[in-house]
Amino acid sequence: MDITAIHQIFLACASVTTDSRNCPQGSLFIALKGESFNGNAFASRALESGSAYAIVDEEAYAPEGDTRYIVVENSLKTLQQLANYHRRQMRTPIIGITGTNGKTTTKELMSTVLSQTHNVLYTLGNLNNHIGVPLTLLRLRPEHDLAVVEMGASHPGDIKELVEIAEPDYGIITNVGKAHLEGFGSFEGVIKTKGEMYDYLRMRKEATIFIHNDNPCLKKIAYGLRQIAYGNEDGLYINGHVTGNSPYLTFEWKTGNESKYHEVQTQLIGEYNFPNALAAVTIGHFFGVEPEKINKALAGYTPQNNRSQLKKTADNTLIIDAYNANPTSMMASISNFRNMQAENKMLILGDMRELGKDSADEHQKITDYLEECGFKNVALVGELFAATRHSYQSYPDVTALIAELQREKPCGKTILIKGSNGIKLSSVVEYL
C-alpha cells in the first residue's frame, strides 16, 4: 500500500498512537520496535483496545484476511513518510527550533506568544526526536495557521533527518553548547549538527532564520540566509536588555525603529533565559502579535517540569533546574546564582551525563568555578563530580544525599538544584 492510500486511512482515524496501552477509539496504531520491545506483538491488543487500524512490519502478526492490519516494509519509515506527506498536504508554515540549551523553554514561550493571535500547533513536552517530530506533524489540522516543531539531536545527522521530515519554512537555533559530546564527538560536531537546520533552509527559497546576534558561533554558520536578528545591539530587528534578576527575570525590548522600550516581568529564573524570551518577542512581532499581547503572554508563562522553577517550601527557597545539565547550562546556572541577590545560598549539583572523553575535564571545570565563586555550602551528587578535586561534600548518588538531608535538614536557605535528569535530583525536593 502506498503512502497516499495510508494517508487516506490516517485521515479517517481519530488520532495516531504508538503505545498499545493508550489506544483511543478509532485511532491508528503504528507498531514500532526498540531494543527491548517489538510493537508488532502488541498490534492485536491495540485493535482490541480501540484502534481502528494497525500498521505492522512483520507479516506474522497480521492475520490473513483481516483488513485492519496494514503490512509495510518498515513501520518507523512509514510513520516518518506519512508525517512528511501530511505536512505537505496541510501546507502550514512551520518554524523549526533546535539548540543545545533552552530549546524547549523557547518553544513554549514562542508558542504562548504566537497563540495570542494565531491557532498554533506545537511540540508537546520534549517529543523532539525521530518519532516525536512525526507524531507532532500528524497532529496538524486545517485550522492551524502556524506550527512550532522542536528538534533534538544527540548524534551527527539527527537534525538533517528531522528537517527533511518536517520541511520547516523558518528556523531558529537557540544556541550551541557542550552537550551529548559522547555522541557528537566534539564541540565542533555539535555546531555542525545543529547547523544542519541552516543547511536545509539554505536550499529553500525565501527561507528565514531568527538568530541571536550576540552568538558568534551562530553568526559564523548563518551565511546565505535571510536573517531576523535579536540581541543587545541597537538597530537589530528586536533589541533588549536585562533590567532585573532577583529572582525573576525582568527585561526591556523594542523594535529597531522604536525609541521607547517595553518592559516585561517574567516568571523565569535566570539571566540565561533572556535570549529565550527575546526570541519569543522577535518571532511574535514578526508574525504580527501586538506588543501588549507579547508582554502579557511572557508575563503569564510559568515554567514546568523542573525547568528553572522557583519553589518556596516551609523551610527554604528552591531553584529547581533538574531536568537536564551540560557544561554550558551548568556554568550559566551557577553564574546566575552567584549574581542573584539572596542570603544563605546552597547548591546541590548532580553529574552531567553523555560527555564522553571530555567528562572528567568538564566536571573539574565546574568544581573549579565553584571554588572561584567562593561558594561554601555545596553538595555534589554522582561519581563524576566525586572524582574531581574539590573541597565540598560529595555523595555517590541521590539516595545517599537524601539520607543526609533526613539527618540534617537545611533551613532558611536559597538552594540551586541542577543536574542531569538521570541523577534524579528532583526527588530531593520533598526533603527540603
C-alpha positions as a printed NumPy array, in Angstrom:
array([[  0.   ,   0.   ,   0.   ],
       [  1.455,   3.364,  -0.991],
       [  1.684,   6.395,   1.307],
       [ -1.27 ,   8.13 ,  -0.388],
       [ -3.575,   5.254,   0.488],
       [ -2.193,   5.07 ,   4.026],
       [ -2.817,   8.803,   4.371],
       [ -6.476,   8.31 ,   3.461],
       [ -6.752,   5.705,   6.219],
       [ -4.999,   8.099,   8.622],
       [ -7.494,  10.866,   7.788],
       [-10.355,   8.518,   8.682],
       [ -8.804,   7.806,  12.103],
       [ -9.293,   9.895,  15.214],
       [ -5.597,  10.001,  16.183],
       [ -2.26 ,   8.185,  15.95 ],
       [ -0.672,   6.12 ,  18.706],
       [  2.468,   4.038,  19.074],
       [  1.582,   2.825,  22.577],
       [ -0.709,  -0.199,  22.859],
       [ -1.539,   0.895,  26.422],
       [ -3.064,   4.105,  25.076],
       [ -5.308,   3.406,  22.102],
       [ -8.206,   5.869,  21.836],
       [-11.299,   4.707,  19.99 ],
       [-10.804,   4.915,  16.236],
       [ -7.059,   5.547,  16.425],
       [ -4.323,   4.361,  14.072],
       [ -1.739,   2.196,  15.86 ],
       [  1.783,   2.138,  14.416],
       [  3.924,  -0.747,  15.669],
       [  7.463,   0.43 ,  16.365],
       [ 10.459,  -1.571,  17.527],
       [ 13.026,  -0.798,  20.199],
       [ 15.991,  -2.51 ,  21.77 ],
       [ 13.785,  -4.332,  24.261],
       [ 10.342,  -4.423,  22.623],
       [  8.555,  -5.267,  19.393],
       [  5.405,  -3.231,  18.822],
       [  4.177,  -5.772,  16.279],
       [  3.481,  -8.171,  19.119],
       [  1.023,  -5.685,  20.616],
       [ -0.92 ,  -4.842,  17.441],
       [ -3.794,  -7.195,  18.274],
       [ -4.044,  -5.698,  21.763],
       [ -4.176,  -2.201,  20.234],
       [ -7.07 ,  -3.21 ,  17.985],
       [ -8.902,  -4.816,  20.892],
       [ -8.388,  -1.646,  22.961],
       [ -9.917,   0.711,  20.414],
       [ -7.617,   1.271,  17.46 ],
       [ -9.313,   1.023,  14.068],
       [ -6.161,   0.032,  12.152],
       [ -2.667,  -1.22 ,  12.944],
       [  0.428,  -0.671,  10.827],
       [  2.895,  -3.548,  11.263],
       [  6.107,  -4.56 ,   9.517],
       [  6.089,  -8.285,  10.283],
       [  3.5  , -10.357,   8.403],
       [  3.433, -12.984,  11.144],
       [  1.484, -10.537,  13.329],
       [ -1.146,  -9.76 ,  10.653],
       [ -3.862, -12.473,  10.425],
       [ -4.684, -13.269,   6.825],
       [ -7.858, -11.601,   5.619],
       [ -8.07 ,  -9.063,   8.47 ],
       [ -8.139,  -5.704,   6.674],
       [ -7.478,  -3.804,   9.894],
       [ -3.795,  -4.746,   9.58 ],
       [ -1.632,  -2.754,   7.167],
       [  1.654,  -4.521,   6.442],
       [  4.555,  -2.276,   5.445],
       [  8.288,  -2.795,   4.972],
       [  9.315,  -0.581,   7.899],
       [  6.843,   0.909,  10.388],
       [  9.148,   3.717,  11.543],
       [  9.876,   4.818,   7.977],
       [  6.165,   4.674,   7.217],
       [  5.447,   6.9  ,  10.227],
       [  8.016,   9.407,   9.003],
       [  6.843,   9.3  ,   5.363],
       [  3.226,   9.655,   6.441],
       [  4.11 ,  12.682,   8.576],
       [  6.011,  14.307,   5.718],
       [  3.196,  13.636,   3.246],
       [  0.609,  15.04 ,   5.676],
       [  2.775,  18.106,   6.327],
       [  2.868,  18.774,   2.568],
       [ -0.903,  18.409,   2.264],
       [ -1.535,  20.865,   5.109],
       [  0.993,  23.449,   3.838],
       [  1.071,  25.044,   7.281],
       [  4.032,  27.415,   7.803],
       [  6.414,  25.629,  10.149],
       [  9.021,  27.117,  12.483],
       [ 11.721,  24.564,  13.276],
       [ 13.599,  25.024,  16.534],
       [ 16.73 ,  23.348,  17.831],
       [ 19.675,  24.228,  20.067],
       [ 21.795,  22.85 ,  22.883],
       [ 20.098,  24.715,  25.718],
       [ 16.767,  26.444,  26.058],
       [ 15.001,  24.991,  23.03 ],
       [ 12.061,  23.56 ,  24.988],
       [ 11.64 ,  26.741,  27.06 ],
       [ 11.948,  28.887,  23.923],
       [  9.443,  26.676,  22.118],
       [  6.99 ,  27.086,  24.998],
       [  7.499,  30.88 ,  25.109],
       [  7.188,  31.208,  21.314],
       [  4.023,  29.135,  21.246],
       [  2.494,  31.068,  24.141],
       [  3.181,  34.372,  22.391],
       [  2.034,  33.232,  18.936],
       [ -1.145,  31.726,  20.398],
       [ -2.274,  35.23 ,  21.354],
       [ -3.128,  35.821,  17.694],
       [ -2.724,  32.514,  15.844],
       [ -4.003,  28.947,  16.047],
       [ -0.677,  27.26 ,  16.77 ],
       [  0.298,  23.604,  16.784],
       [  3.437,  22.989,  18.821],
       [  5.516,  20.11 ,  20.12 ],
       [  4.169,  18.69 ,  23.371],
       [  6.769,  18.27 ,  26.098],
       [ 10.067,  17.326,  24.506],
       [  8.789,  14.939,  21.811],
       [ 11.568,  16.17 ,  19.561],
       [ 13.209,  13.056,  18.087],
       [ 12.728,  10.844,  15.011],
       [  9.439,   9.576,  16.49 ],
       [  8.207,  12.682,  18.312],
       [  8.578,  15.035,  15.326],
       [  6.434,  12.851,  13.01 ],
       [  3.798,  12.447,  15.73 ],
       [  3.699,  16.227,  16.131],
       [  3.257,  16.754,  12.379],
       [  0.415,  14.227,  12.271],
       [ -1.488,  16.447,  14.714],
       [ -1.637,  19.205,  12.07 ],
       [ -5.193,  20.164,  11.126],
       [ -6.564,  22.684,   8.598],
       [ -7.388,  25.158,  11.381],
       [ -3.705,  25.532,  12.343],
       [ -2.145,  28.588,  10.741],
       [  1.317,  28.103,  12.298],
       [  3.32 ,  25.215,  13.739],
       [  6.331,  25.227,  16.064],
       [  8.281,  21.971,  15.84 ],
       [ 11.114,  21.261,  18.276],
       [ 14.011,  19.12 ,  17.043],
       [ 16.573,  17.46 ,  19.292],
       [ 19.851,  15.781,  18.441],
       [ 22.418,  13.569,  20.113],
       [ 24.328,  12.358,  17.024],
       [ 25.511,  13.835,  13.704],
       [ 22.777,  13.73 ,  11.079],
       [ 19.89 ,  13.848,  13.561],
       [ 18.771,  17.365,  12.624],
       [ 19.192,  16.647,   8.903],
       [ 16.808,  13.709,   9.269],
       [ 14.229,  15.763,  11.167],
       [ 14.219,  18.823,   8.896],
       [ 13.737,  16.572,   5.884],
       [ 10.617,  15.182,   7.563],
       [  9.233,  18.492,   8.824],
       [ 10.415,  20.744,   5.948],
       [ 10.367,  23.949,   8.03 ],
       [  9.872,  27.337,   6.387],
       [ 11.546,  29.186,   9.27 ],
       [ 14.274,  28.144,  11.663],
       [ 15.826,  29.102,  14.964],
       [ 18.86 ,  27.637,  16.701],
       [ 18.743,  28.891,  20.282],
       [ 22.485,  28.323,  20.855],
       [ 25.232,  25.732,  20.577],
       [ 26.931,  24.34 ,  23.674],
       [ 28.737,  21.367,  25.146],
       [ 26.135,  18.619,  25.374],
       [ 25.961,  14.984,  24.17 ],
       [ 29.675,  15.21 ,  23.381],
       [ 29.848,  11.437,  23.6  ],
       [ 27.509,  11.217,  20.595],
       [ 28.807,  14.223,  18.657],
       [ 32.496,  13.527,  19.245],
       [ 33.406,  17.175,  19.861],
       [ 32.01 ,  20.677,  20.297],
       [ 32.625,  21.214,  16.578],
       [ 30.39 ,  18.194,  15.988],
       [ 27.633,  19.891,  17.987],
       [ 27.897,  23.046,  15.866],
       [ 27.871,  21.092,  12.609],
       [ 24.83 ,  19.036,  13.619],
       [ 22.765,  21.982,  14.856],
       [ 23.802,  23.795,  11.677],
       [ 22.071,  21.105,   9.621],
       [ 18.924,  23.215,  10.087],
       [ 20.617,  26.164,   8.385],
       [ 21.932,  23.82 ,   5.664],
       [ 18.393,  22.691,   4.876],
       [ 16.934,  26.208,   4.915],
       [ 19.61 ,  27.435,   2.53 ],
       [ 18.051,  25.142,  -0.077],
       [ 14.592,  26.668,   0.448],
       [ 13.694,  29.808,  -1.481],
       [ 12.918,  32.747,   0.82 ],
       [ 13.529,  30.687,   3.971],
       [ 14.075,  32.8  ,   7.065],
       [ 16.033,  32.259,  10.273],
       [ 15.704,  34.038,  13.59 ],
       [ 19.19 ,  34.494,  15.034],
       [ 20.651,  35.597,  18.343],
       [ 23.037,  38.321,  17.189],
       [ 25.191,  38.009,  20.336],
       [ 26.163,  34.408,  19.493],
       [ 29.298,  34.329,  17.286],
       [ 29.017,  30.577,  16.637],
       [ 25.59 ,  31.016,  15.066],
       [ 26.571,  34.076,  13.048],
       [ 29.528,  32.172,  11.606],
       [ 27.336,  29.422,  10.12 ],
       [ 24.317,  31.547,   9.106],
       [ 25.708,  32.773,   5.777],
       [ 23.42 ,  32.884,   2.77 ],
       [ 20.197,  33.08 ,   4.781],
       [ 17.644,  35.789,   5.356],
       [ 18.285,  36.734,   8.987],
       [ 15.925,  38.31 ,  11.514],
       [ 18.281,  39.26 ,  14.338],
       [ 17.706,  39.886,  18.029],
       [ 20.127,  40.779,  20.82 ],
       [ 21.641,  43.63 ,  22.82 ],
       [ 22.722,  45.902,  19.969],
       [ 20.693,  48.849,  18.723],
       [ 19.44 ,  48.647,  15.154],
       [ 18.505,  44.957,  15.234],
       [ 15.024,  43.744,  14.368],
       [ 14.496,  43.406,  18.134],
       [ 16.926,  44.571,  20.79 ],
       [ 16.639,  44.28 ,  24.531],
       [ 18.383,  44.351,  27.896],
       [ 18.058,  42.604,  31.236],
       [ 16.773,  45.023,  33.889],
       [ 16.381,  42.718,  36.873],
       [ 17.019,  39.201,  38.113],
       [ 16.125,  38.839,  41.811],
       [ 14.953,  36.202,  41.437],
       [ 12.71 ,  36.593,  38.389],
       [ 13.983,  37.842,  35.056],
       [ 12.842,  41.317,  34.066],
       [ 13.825,  42.772,  30.711],
       [ 13.01 ,  45.52 ,  28.234],
       [ 12.733,  45.319,  24.471],
       [ 11.948,  47.419,  21.425],
       [ 11.932,  47.138,  17.661],
       [ 14.694,  48.668,  15.586],
       [ 12.663,  51.77 ,  14.751],
       [ 11.131,  52.41 ,  18.183],
       [ 12.51 ,  54.871,  20.721],
       [ 10.633,  53.572,  23.774],
       [ 11.206,  50.21 ,  25.421],
       [  8.533,  47.748,  26.52 ],
       [  9.234,  46.209,  29.943],
       [  8.347,  42.632,  30.856],
       [  8.309,  40.978,  34.284],
       [  8.574,  37.238,  33.732],
       [  8.257,  34.214,  35.996],
       [ 11.529,  32.831,  34.612],
       [ 14.579,  32.269,  36.785],
       [ 17.963,  33.213,  35.391],
       [ 19.505,  35.73 ,  33.014],
       [ 20.257,  32.768,  30.723],
       [ 16.536,  32.802,  29.884],
       [ 16.784,  36.306,  28.448],
       [ 17.742,  35.177,  24.897],
       [ 14.9  ,  32.623,  25.03 ],
       [ 12.37 ,  35.305,  25.93 ],
       [ 13.788,  37.755,  23.368],
       [ 13.488,  35.081,  20.678],
       [  9.803,  34.734,  21.548],
       [  9.384,  38.507,  21.293],
       [ 11.113,  38.526,  17.899],
       [  9.062,  35.721,  16.397],
       [  5.834,  37.06 ,  17.888],
       [  6.46 ,  40.503,  16.419],
       [  7.447,  39.007,  13.041],
       [  4.122,  37.166,  12.875],
       [  2.083,  40.216,  13.816],
       [  1.42 ,  39.78 ,  17.53 ],
       [  0.907,  43.178,  19.185],
       [  3.446,  44.291,  21.826],
       [  0.846,  44.309,  24.612],
       [ -0.123,  40.719,  23.817],
       [  3.531,  39.653,  23.621],
       [  4.194,  41.106,  27.067],
       [  1.032,  39.597,  28.535],
       [  1.956,  36.138,  27.239],
       [  5.512,  36.292,  28.587],
       [  4.418,  37.637,  31.963],
       [  1.854,  34.87 ,  32.338],
       [  4.101,  31.955,  31.373],
       [  5.017,  29.655,  34.281],
       [  7.897,  27.152,  33.843],
       [  7.094,  23.474,  34.377],
       [  8.855,  20.1  ,  34.573],
       [ 11.793,  21.159,  36.791],
       [ 12.987,  23.755,  34.285],
       [ 14.137,  26.835,  36.22 ],
       [ 11.237,  26.619,  38.65 ],
       [ 11.099,  28.656,  41.839],
       [  9.502,  26.79 ,  44.723],
       [  9.139,  28.018,  48.282],
       [  8.829,  25.31 ,  50.915],
       [  8.142,  25.765,  54.617],
       [ 11.909,  25.913,  55.226],
       [ 13.722,  27.009,  52.057],
       [ 13.52 ,  28.705,  48.664],
       [ 14.389,  26.285,  45.854],
       [ 15.518,  26.963,  42.307],
       [ 14.83 ,  23.649,  40.583],
       [ 16.627,  23.075,  37.295],
       [ 16.963,  19.304,  37.487],
       [ 15.594,  18.328,  34.081],
       [ 18.937,  18.318,  32.308],
       [ 22.504,  19.546,  32.564],
       [ 25.561,  20.03 ,  30.384],
       [ 28.689,  22.157,  30.878],
       [ 27.196,  25.201,  29.166],
       [ 23.904,  25.209,  31.064],
       [ 25.577,  24.245,  34.365],
       [ 28.023,  27.139,  34.141],
       [ 25.205,  29.543,  33.237],
       [ 23.087,  28.41 ,  36.193],
       [ 25.946,  28.749,  38.663],
       [ 26.918,  32.17 ,  37.299],
       [ 23.334,  33.364,  37.543],
       [ 23.051,  32.012,  41.101],
       [ 26.267,  33.796,  42.021],
       [ 24.822,  37.131,  40.875],
       [ 21.403,  36.581,  42.414],
       [ 20.558,  38.672,  45.472],
       [ 19.862,  36.033,  48.105],
       [ 21.209,  35.056,  51.503],
       [ 22.39 ,  31.659,  52.755],
       [ 22.998,  30.171,  49.321],
       [ 23.387,  26.426,  48.888],
       [ 23.976,  24.351,  45.739],
       [ 23.005,  20.742,  45.065],
       [ 24.622,  19.708,  41.781],
       [ 24.434,  16.358,  40.003],
       [ 26.674,  14.732,  37.39 ],
       [ 26.448,  15.791,  33.741],
       [ 25.881,  12.766,  31.53 ],
       [ 26.953,  11.842,  27.963],
       [ 30.158,  13.897,  27.806],
       [ 32.416,  11.04 ,  26.699],
       [ 36.16 ,  11.668,  26.806],
       [ 35.607,  15.284,  27.929],
       [ 33.672,  14.269,  31.025],
       [ 36.465,  14.47 ,  33.625],
       [ 37.751,  17.829,  32.369],
       [ 34.282,  19.378,  32.184],
       [ 33.34 ,  18.283,  35.711],
       [ 36.646,  19.617,  37.028],
       [ 35.974,  22.993,  35.376],
       [ 32.669,  23.167,  37.246],
       [ 34.172,  22.438,  40.678],
       [ 36.999,  24.888,  39.968],
       [ 34.419,  27.544,  39.13 ],
       [ 32.512,  26.825,  42.341],
       [ 35.712,  27.443,  44.303],
       [ 36.38 ,  30.618,  42.28 ],
       [ 32.882,  31.902,  43.087],
       [ 33.528,  31.357,  46.779],
       [ 30.588,  29.05 ,  47.399],
       [ 30.914,  27.213,  50.718],
       [ 27.739,  25.168,  51.013],
       [ 27.772,  22.745,  48.071],
       [ 26.574,  19.148,  47.785],
       [ 27.865,  17.215,  44.766],
       [ 25.981,  14.111,  43.676],
       [ 27.392,  11.354,  41.461],
       [ 30.628,   9.533,  40.74 ],
       [ 31.834,  12.029,  38.137],
       [ 31.792,  15.011,  40.474],
       [ 33.209,  12.815,  43.258],
       [ 36.288,  12.158,  41.104],
       [ 37.163,  15.862,  40.811],
       [ 39.496,  17.853,  43.079],
       [ 37.278,  19.91 ,  45.377],
       [ 36.615,  20.835,  48.994],
       [ 32.903,  20.07 ,  49.03 ],
       [ 30.695,  17.323,  50.414],
       [ 30.176,  14.59 ,  47.843],
       [ 27.575,  11.818,  47.623],
       [ 27.703,   8.755,  45.341],
       [ 24.011,   9.035,  44.451],
       [ 20.804,  10.835,  45.332],
       [ 19.828,   8.167,  47.882],
       [ 22.913,   8.997,  49.953],
       [ 22.11 ,  12.701,  49.758],
       [ 18.515,  12.143,  50.853],
       [ 19.745,  10.127,  53.855],
       [ 21.9  ,  13.095,  54.865],
       [ 19.02 ,  15.554,  54.393],
       [ 16.852,  13.386,  56.608],
       [ 19.517,  13.54 ,  59.316],
       [ 20.077,  17.291,  58.994],
       [ 17.575,  19.32 ,  57.004],
       [ 18.713,  22.725,  55.663],
       [ 16.624,  25.676,  56.837],
       [ 16.44 ,  29.298,  55.736],
       [ 18.455,  28.732,  52.582],
       [ 18.154,  29.559,  48.892],
       [ 19.095,  26.338,  47.117],
       [ 20.012,  25.767,  43.453],
       [ 19.269,  22.199,  42.324],
       [ 20.871,  21.361,  38.983],
       [ 21.895,  18.109,  37.322],
       [ 21.204,  15.651,  34.531],
       [ 17.778,  14.046,  34.664],
       [ 19.337,  10.618,  35.195],
       [ 20.722,  11.703,  38.584],
       [ 17.103,  12.193,  39.757],
       [ 17.768,  15.311,  41.813],
       [ 14.087,  16.223,  41.578],
       [ 13.488,  13.55 ,  44.219],
       [ 15.278,  15.624,  46.875],
       [ 12.722,  18.443,  46.7  ],
       [ 10.346,  16.861,  49.222],
       [ 13.181,  16.708,  51.793],
       [ 13.922,  20.429,  51.542]])
